[in-house]
């Protein structure tokens, strides 16, 4: 279900041109660091600082005002009353039930204050892995979001990527959505992700992310992929996600979608943000991983189905060979993860493509010595039988230093 944002968003900040670089690689086995060709973190905020201090003004701008078109009930303030560090490595965005002094909202007196912040004019992303680790509030009428707007802003034509939205009447579900010309507001294209067993997102921190390439956007929660969108999903409408976007965090109160708070909603409410980061690979669409005889790690048939074999094949520049090495230790292609079949740790356990789950069988360490190691098994990505023929299956095997276990990322 898409978020029915019926708005042209108003921003007071000037917008900057795009700057992106490359993405971080997970730590290697004890002796080495990841190859520089694979990675740099382009944006990171872990919200370290003294309790009560404000956000880093070199990274974020606090917006002020109300949101007319969404019929929201809050007034966004500057300062630290509604957005401050807690001294424990978190940003806390607080919604309070109070009238902002001296301001009349579009729909009458504002009943709540809150905060909304963006990176416009300070950081823009274009492609890569965009994530935030957060604990969302609980209660009817609450509407926390982590999202992005295209630059320069001319909504909806400039585009919107909602990494995570939650409305309080759905405590177990979050939504990821794209908006653009002809598919905005209630016509946005997206899907929801629900925790199992009726768990509530407000009970713990969760990581909300998108992996964004020129022709695809893939959403995940805690490493679990739940949807992937491409231009083919737009029914002939324009894909506008090939340009810079900036980041936004906010906690809205009320609005057309969540409805107003009621007697069950306790205030103050808090959106607690542990970290926000953006990493991108040197190639926006991913990079090849080359090995034995100069051939590439390849998803057989470019098939994104779970269980598709991962093999050695002549390098051809297709999406089947476009890999993103993530700061979370995953290696991804086609929106899914490089996975050791059946969680195996024995020599000869094959590798395959599978939905990202956050499991140890999907964690890899890329070393400066050109090993790709699965730490759970403490074994290396290996070409079966040292056979350089096209279609040879890849596996894990005890690390030997042989050429069938040496890989170059990028």
C-alpha positions as a printed NumPy array, in Angstrom:
array([[  0.   ,   0.   ,   0.   ],
       [  1.443,   3.354,  -0.997],
       [  1.477,   6.472,   1.132],
       [ -1.219,   8.908,  -0.022],
       [  0.882,  12.034,   0.18 ],
       [ -1.386,  14.598,  -1.478],
       [  1.159,  17.362,  -1.468],
       [  3.623,  19.602,  -3.101],
       [  6.255,  19.675,  -0.368],
       [  7.5  ,  23.109,   0.653],
       [ 11.189,  23.504,   1.434],
       [ 12.941,  26.673,   2.377],
       [ 16.516,  25.448,   1.825],
       [ 18.399,  25.919,  -1.434],
       [ 19.328,  22.672,  -3.103],
       [ 22.822,  21.635,  -4.171],
       [ 24.299,  19.693,  -7.055],
       [ 24.998,  16.017,  -6.557],
       [ 28.116,  14.491,  -5.14 ],
       [ 28.472,  10.772,  -4.64 ],
       [ 31.421,   8.452,  -4.291],
       [ 31.748,   4.751,  -3.476],
       [ 30.589,   2.193,  -0.851],
       [ 32.108,   0.673,   2.252],
       [ 33.147,  -2.942,   2.442],
       [ 32.883,  -5.093,   5.532],
       [ 36.001,  -5.967,   7.487],
       [ 38.249,  -8.674,   6.133],
       [ 39.673, -11.649,   7.931],
       [ 41.941, -10.595,  10.733],
       [ 44.875,  -9.513,   8.652],
       [ 43.494,  -7.083,   6.095],
       [ 41.238,  -4.252,   5.058],
       [ 38.896,  -4.067,   2.09 ],
       [ 40.227,  -2.94 ,  -1.279],
       [ 39.873,   0.784,  -1.785],
       [ 38.316,   0.243,  -5.213],
       [ 35.147,  -1.004,  -3.575],
       [ 34.286,   1.634,  -1.109],
       [ 33.758,   4.886,   0.733],
       [ 30.928,   5.956,   3.012],
       [ 29.557,   9.091,   1.394],
       [ 27.336,  10.175,   4.313],
       [ 27.191,   9.032,   7.905],
       [ 25.724,  10.392,  11.118],
       [ 25.812,   8.357,  14.335],
       [ 24.492,  11.263,  16.421],
       [ 27.295,  11.319,  18.945],
       [ 27.34 ,  14.339,  21.222],
       [ 26.302,  15.701,  24.558],
       [ 22.764,  15.147,  25.783],
       [ 20.519,  18.03 ,  24.788],
       [ 22.745,  19.285,  21.989],
       [ 21.427,  19.931,  18.529],
       [ 22.014,  18.035,  15.315],
       [ 25.159,  18.608,  13.262],
       [ 24.33 ,  21.739,  11.27 ],
       [ 26.948,  20.838,   8.661],
       [ 24.781,  17.827,   7.755],
       [ 21.191,  18.748,   8.607],
       [ 18.834,  21.724,   8.401],
       [ 15.771,  21.902,  10.657],
       [ 12.666,  22.995,   8.762],
       [  9.972,  25.141,  10.362],
       [  6.258,  25.49 ,   9.664],
       [  3.257,  23.285,   9.119],
       [  2.461,  20.968,   6.201],
       [ -0.597,  22.43 ,   4.531],
       [ -1.405,  19.835,   1.895],
       [ -1.208,  16.738,   4.09 ],
       [ -3.567,  18.256,   6.693],
       [ -1.01 ,  17.415,   9.376],
       [ -1.518,  18.821,  12.888],
       [  2.028,  19.618,  13.97 ],
       [  4.214,  22.699,  13.675],
       [  7.873,  21.93 ,  12.948],
       [ 10.235,  23.902,  15.171],
       [ 13.919,  24.761,  15.167],
       [ 16.146,  24.428,  18.201],
       [ 16.481,  21.466,  20.547],
       [ 13.048,  21.158,  22.143],
       [ 11.842,  18.825,  19.381],
       [ 15.126,  17.47 ,  17.965],
       [ 18.129,  16.791,  20.186],
       [ 20.845,  14.251,  20.891],
       [ 20.38 ,  12.047,  23.958],
       [ 24.06 ,  11.662,  24.813],
       [ 23.925,   7.932,  24.076],
       [ 24.478,   8.069,  20.325],
       [ 20.893,   8.777,  19.292],
       [ 18.915,  11.589,  17.76 ],
       [ 15.513,  11.939,  19.418],
       [ 12.743,  13.663,  17.448],
       [  9.965,  14.445,  19.922],
       [  6.335,  15.254,  19.132],
       [  4.668,  17.195,  21.935],
       [  1.036,  18.092,  22.523],
       [  1.293,  21.869,  22.773],
       [  0.468,  24.994,  20.806],
       [  3.494,  26.698,  19.258],
       [  3.58 ,  30.247,  20.578],
       [  2.448,  32.911,  18.168],
       [  1.603,  30.69 ,  15.203],
       [ -1.74 ,  29.813,  13.677],
       [ -1.69 ,  26.689,  11.495],
       [ -3.501,  26.514,   8.189],
       [ -6.276,  24.4  ,   9.704],
       [ -6.599,  26.428,  12.906],
       [ -4.415,  26.458,  15.974],
       [ -1.661,  23.888,  15.895],
       [ -2.052,  21.348,  18.678],
       [  1.392,  19.735,  18.446],
       [  5.058,  20.533,  17.855],
       [  7.599,  18.215,  16.242],
       [ 10.689,  18.288,  14.005],
       [ 11.61 ,  17.682,  10.389],
       [ 15.196,  17.849,   9.095],
       [ 16.85 ,  17.479,   5.725],
       [ 20.255,  17.433,   4.039],
       [ 19.3  ,  19.781,   1.168],
       [ 22.222,  21.951,   0.141],
       [ 24.567,  19.866,   2.32 ],
       [ 24.387,  16.315,   0.966],
       [ 22.749,  14.692,  -2.041],
       [ 22.786,  10.994,  -2.889],
       [ 22.614,   9.396,  -6.291],
       [ 22.448,   5.602,  -6.145],
       [ 23.815,   3.276,  -3.497],
       [ 22.738,   1.821,  -0.162],
       [ 20.713,   4.289,   1.913],
       [ 19.76 ,   3.245,   5.435],
       [ 18.637,   4.429,   8.853],
       [ 18.486,   2.446,  12.086],
       [ 15.565,   3.725,  14.13 ],
       [ 12.963,   2.956,  16.752],
       [  9.629,   4.429,  15.748],
       [  6.907,   5.829,  18.024],
       [  3.686,   4.09 ,  18.975],
       [  0.2  ,   5.55 ,  18.794],
       [ -2.769,   6.522,  16.69 ],
       [ -2.038,   9.546,  14.532],
       [  1.752,   9.193,  14.515],
       [  3.515,   9.317,  11.146],
       [  7.316,   8.871,  11.236],
       [  9.223,   8.806,   7.947],
       [ 12.683,   8.487,   6.408],
       [ 12.564,   9.595,   2.793],
       [ 14.223,  11.461,  -0.081],
       [ 13.269,  14.176,  -2.558],
       [ 14.761,  14.773,  -5.999],
       [ 16.531,  18.027,  -6.816],
       [ 15.614,  20.636,  -7.756],
       [ 12.301,  20.11 ,  -5.974],
       [  9.282,  20.287,  -8.259],
       [  7.05 ,  17.668,  -6.669],
       [  5.93 ,  15.212,  -7.951],
       [  7.865,  15.559, -11.211],
       [ 11.207,  15.642,  -9.388],
       [ 10.431,  12.381,  -7.585],
       [ 10.223,  11.032,  -4.063],
       [ 11.626,   7.832,  -2.528],
       [ 10.029,   6.821,   0.773],
       [ 12.505,   4.491,   2.452],
       [ 10.217,   3.998,   5.459],
       [  6.837,   5.321,   6.532],
       [  4.652,   4.083,   9.349],
       [  1.17 ,   5.126,  10.39 ],
       [  0.248,   4.518,  14.002],
       [ -2.794,   2.368,  13.335],
       [ -0.462,  -0.226,  11.741],
       [  2.094,  -0.877,  14.513],
       [  3.515,  -3.982,  12.813],
       [  3.826,  -2.603,   9.262],
       [  6.023,  -0.104,   7.438],
       [  5.738,   1.067,   3.844],
       [  8.208,   1.842,   1.043],
       [  6.979,   3.903,  -1.919],
       [  8.09 ,   5.853,  -4.97 ],
       [  6.271,   8.933,  -6.279],
       [  6.716,  10.689,  -9.597],
       [  4.78 ,  12.262, -12.465],
       [  1.506,  10.368, -12.822],
       [  2.113,   8.142,  -9.791],
       [  2.064,  10.476,  -6.81 ],
       [ -0.004,  10.784,  -3.657],
       [ -2.376,   7.863,  -3.312],
       [ -1.143,   6.661,  -6.715],
       [  2.4  ,   6.114,  -5.47 ],
       [  3.904,   2.703,  -6.2  ],
       [  5.054,   0.624,  -3.25 ],
       [  4.448,  -2.145,  -0.76 ],
       [  4.344,  -2.831,   2.95 ],
       [  6.467,  -5.04 ,   5.181],
       [  5.066,  -6.567,   8.361],
       [  6.869,  -8.086,  11.305],
       [  5.861, -11.666,  12.13 ],
       [  3.696, -12.627,  15.07 ],
       [  2.2  ,  -9.209,  15.625],
       [  5.46 ,  -7.645,  16.815],
       [  5.44 ,  -3.847,  16.851],
       [  8.154,  -1.753,  15.236],
       [  8.055,   0.522,  18.298],
       [  9.41 ,  -2.285,  20.495],
       [ 12.972,  -2.298,  19.125],
       [ 15.403,  -0.675,  16.718],
       [ 15.158,  -1.766,  13.084],
       [ 17.208,  -0.948,   9.991],
       [ 15.28 ,   0.464,   7.031],
       [ 17.124,   0.634,   3.714],
       [ 16.959,   0.954,  -0.041],
       [ 19.495,  -0.261,  -2.573],
       [ 19.205,   2.209,  -5.435],
       [ 20.607,   1.626,  -8.92 ],
       [ 19.891,   3.469, -12.193],
       [ 17.065,   1.117, -13.139],
       [ 15.924,  -0.348,  -9.824],
       [ 15.149,   0.463,  -6.204],
       [ 15.049,  -2.391,  -3.687],
       [ 13.647,  -2.028,  -0.147],
       [ 14.638,  -4.027,   2.908],
       [ 14.   ,  -4.168,   6.642],
       [ 16.799,  -5.62 ,   8.788],
       [ 18.336,  -6.997,   5.579],
       [ 15.112,  -8.69 ,   4.461],
       [ 14.208,  -7.573,   0.939],
       [ 10.471,  -7.059,   0.496],
       [ 10.057,  -5.265,  -2.823],
       [ 11.954,  -4.162,  -5.916],
       [ 10.737,  -1.526,  -8.377],
       [ 11.962,  -0.903, -11.914],
       [ 10.775,   1.263, -14.823],
       [  8.652,  -1.692, -15.937],
       [  6.419,  -1.139, -12.871],
       [  5.398,   2.342, -14.019],
       [  3.142,   1.365, -16.912],
       [  4.886,   3.692, -19.332],
       [  5.208,   6.626, -16.921],
       [  8.547,   8.371, -16.464],
       [ 11.237,   6.929, -14.179],
       [ 12.733,  10.008, -12.467],
       [ 15.243,   8.301, -10.165],
       [ 18.443,   8.989, -12.115],
       [ 19.504,  12.202, -10.4  ],
       [ 20.465,  13.547,  -6.973],
       [ 18.099,  13.232,  -4.016],
       [ 18.505,  14.585,  -0.493],
       [ 17.537,  12.896,   2.798],
       [ 14.674,  13.782,   5.154],
       [ 13.751,  12.589,   8.654],
       [ 10.534,  13.699,  10.314],
       [  7.806,  12.83 ,  12.771],
       [  4.398,  14.106,  11.662],
       [  1.253,  14.15 ,  13.777],
       [ -2.066,  13.544,  12.073],
       [ -2.846,  13.972,   8.405],
       [ -5.03 ,  12.403,   5.757],
       [ -3.346,   9.016,   5.944],
       [ -2.754,   8.317,   9.653],
       [ -5.744,  10.283,  10.941],
       [ -5.602,  12.394,  14.074],
       [ -4.409,  11.227,  17.484],
       [ -7.157,  10.102,  19.834],
       [ -7.547,   9.469,  23.519],
       [ -5.318,   6.393,  23.302],
       [ -2.299,   8.376,  22.046],
       [  0.16 ,   9.254,  24.768],
       [  2.432,  12.294,  24.443],
       [  5.267,  13.064,  24.123],
       [  6.037,  10.625,  21.295],
       [  9.571,   9.947,  20.08 ],
       [ 11.314,   8.804,  16.912],
       [ 14.755,   7.599,  18.074],
       [ 17.406,   7.491,  15.332],
       [ 20.591,   5.514,  15.966],
       [ 22.318,   6.144,  12.629],
       [ 21.868,   7.29 ,   9.044],
       [ 24.294,   6.351,   6.28 ],
       [ 24.69 ,   6.32 ,   2.526],
       [ 27.218,   4.139,   0.73 ],
       [ 27.578,   3.611,  -2.987],
       [ 29.706,   1.396,  -5.197],
       [ 32.132,   2.89 ,  -7.715],
       [ 29.638,   1.926, -10.402],
       [ 26.113,   2.96 ,  -9.526],
       [ 24.7  ,  -0.239, -10.946],
       [ 27.272,  -2.446,  -9.192],
       [ 30.708,  -3.704, -10.139],
       [ 32.101,  -6.957, -11.543],
       [ 33.962,  -9.437,  -9.346],
       [ 36.722, -11.044, -11.422],
       [ 38.489, -14.28 , -10.614],
       [ 40.041, -17.337, -12.247],
       [ 41.118, -16.79 , -15.881],
       [ 39.796, -13.211, -15.684],
       [ 36.197, -14.446, -15.599],
       [ 33.375, -13.006, -13.504],
       [ 31.09 , -14.022, -10.667],
       [ 27.762, -14.458, -12.475],
       [ 24.13 , -15.176, -11.586],
       [ 23.095, -17.995, -13.929],
       [ 20.724, -16.742, -16.584],
       [ 20.406, -13.361, -14.813],
       [ 17.606, -15.093, -12.92 ],
       [ 16.694, -13.405,  -9.635],
       [ 14.735, -16.404,  -8.299],
       [ 15.8  , -17.776,  -4.933],
       [ 18.26 , -20.631,  -5.342],
       [ 19.701, -19.522,  -8.679],
       [ 23.291, -20.847,  -8.93 ],
       [ 26.178, -18.414,  -8.803],
       [ 28.886, -19.41 , -11.278],
       [ 32.011, -18.375, -13.163],
       [ 31.394, -16.895, -16.603],
       [ 32.979, -14.664, -19.247],
       [ 32.681, -11.042, -18.114],
       [ 29.907,  -9.399, -20.143],
       [ 28.826,  -6.276, -18.239],
       [ 25.279,  -7.487, -17.663],
       [ 23.211,  -7.058, -14.47 ],
       [ 23.969, -10.708, -13.69 ],
       [ 27.544,  -9.584, -12.947],
       [ 26.834,  -6.227, -11.255],
       [ 27.622,  -6.718,  -7.563],
       [ 27.409,  -4.268,  -4.687],
       [ 29.651,  -4.972,  -1.697],
       [ 27.84 ,  -3.502,   1.295],
       [ 28.998,  -2.07 ,   4.584],
       [ 26.739,  -4.667,   6.23 ],
       [ 28.921,  -7.511,   4.88 ],
       [ 26.512,  -8.54 ,   2.128],
       [ 27.372,  -8.966,  -1.557],
       [ 24.299,  -8.242,  -3.668],
       [ 23.082,  -8.538,  -7.244],
       [ 19.599,  -8.278,  -8.743],
       [ 18.317,  -7.078,  -5.365],
       [ 19.315, -10.304,  -3.592],
       [ 22.277, -11.652,  -1.641],
       [ 25.198, -14.006,  -2.277],
       [ 24.217, -16.919,  -0.019],
       [ 25.84 , -20.175,   1.125],
       [ 23.27 , -22.858,   0.315],
       [ 21.536, -24.376,   3.311],
       [ 23.609, -22.317,   5.752],
       [ 26.422, -24.798,   5.032],
       [ 29.909, -24.512,   6.488],
       [ 31.502, -27.652,   4.996],
       [ 33.967, -27.636,   2.112],
       [ 32.001, -27.807,  -1.122],
       [ 28.907, -25.968,   0.117],
       [ 27.63 , -24.192,  -2.993],
       [ 26.691, -20.534,  -3.241],
       [ 23.498, -19.17 ,  -4.705],
       [ 21.322, -16.071,  -4.931],
       [ 18.72 , -15.677,  -2.182],
       [ 16.543, -13.053,  -0.501],
       [ 18.675, -11.059,   1.924],
       [ 17.954, -12.325,   5.429],
       [ 20.748, -10.915,   7.547],
       [ 21.984, -14.463,   8.189],
       [ 25.625, -15.391,   8.741],
       [ 25.579, -17.408,   5.524],
       [ 25.168, -14.117,   3.65 ],
       [ 28.044, -12.272,   5.322],
       [ 31.36 , -11.887,   3.52 ],
       [ 34.687, -10.215,   4.213],
       [ 36.719,  -8.95 ,   1.258],
       [ 40.444,  -8.787,   1.985],
       [ 43.284,  -6.793,   0.485],
       [ 44.802, -10.2  ,  -0.371],
       [ 41.81 , -10.718,  -2.726],
       [ 40.083, -13.389,  -0.644],
       [ 36.3  , -13.316,  -0.219],
       [ 35.647, -15.111,   3.07 ],
       [ 32.454, -16.315,   4.72 ],
       [ 33.366, -15.689,   8.405],
       [ 30.799, -18.149,   9.736],
       [ 32.54 , -21.028,   7.946],
       [ 35.954, -19.319,   7.857],
       [ 36.179, -20.468,   4.259],
       [ 36.839, -18.797,   0.934],
       [ 34.717, -18.253,  -2.146],
       [ 36.124, -20.883,  -4.508],
       [ 35.79 , -22.018,  -8.138],
       [ 34.914, -25.711,  -7.984],
       [ 37.729, -27.95 ,  -9.188],
       [ 39.847, -24.977, -10.271],
       [ 37.854, -25.201, -13.501],
       [ 37.738, -22.   , -15.569],
       [ 34.973, -23.209, -17.905],
       [ 31.882, -21.051, -18.238],
       [ 29.159, -22.238, -15.887],
       [ 31.448, -23.708, -13.225],
       [ 29.599, -23.472,  -9.905],
       [ 31.077, -21.424,  -7.088],
       [ 31.366, -22.834,  -3.571],
       [ 33.124, -22.268,  -0.267],
       [ 36.325, -24.148,   0.563],
       [ 39.121, -24.037,   3.089],
       [ 41.306, -21.048,   2.153],
       [ 44.425, -22.202,   0.314],
       [ 45.671, -19.096,  -1.468],
       [ 45.065, -20.702,  -4.864],
       [ 44.088, -18.732,  -7.937],
       [ 40.598, -20.226,  -7.844],
       [ 40.05 , -18.323,  -4.577],
       [ 41.368, -14.929,  -5.635],
       [ 38.937, -12.182,  -6.589],
       [ 39.14 ,  -8.547,  -7.655],
       [ 36.139,  -6.309,  -6.858],
       [ 35.604,  -3.613,  -9.461]])
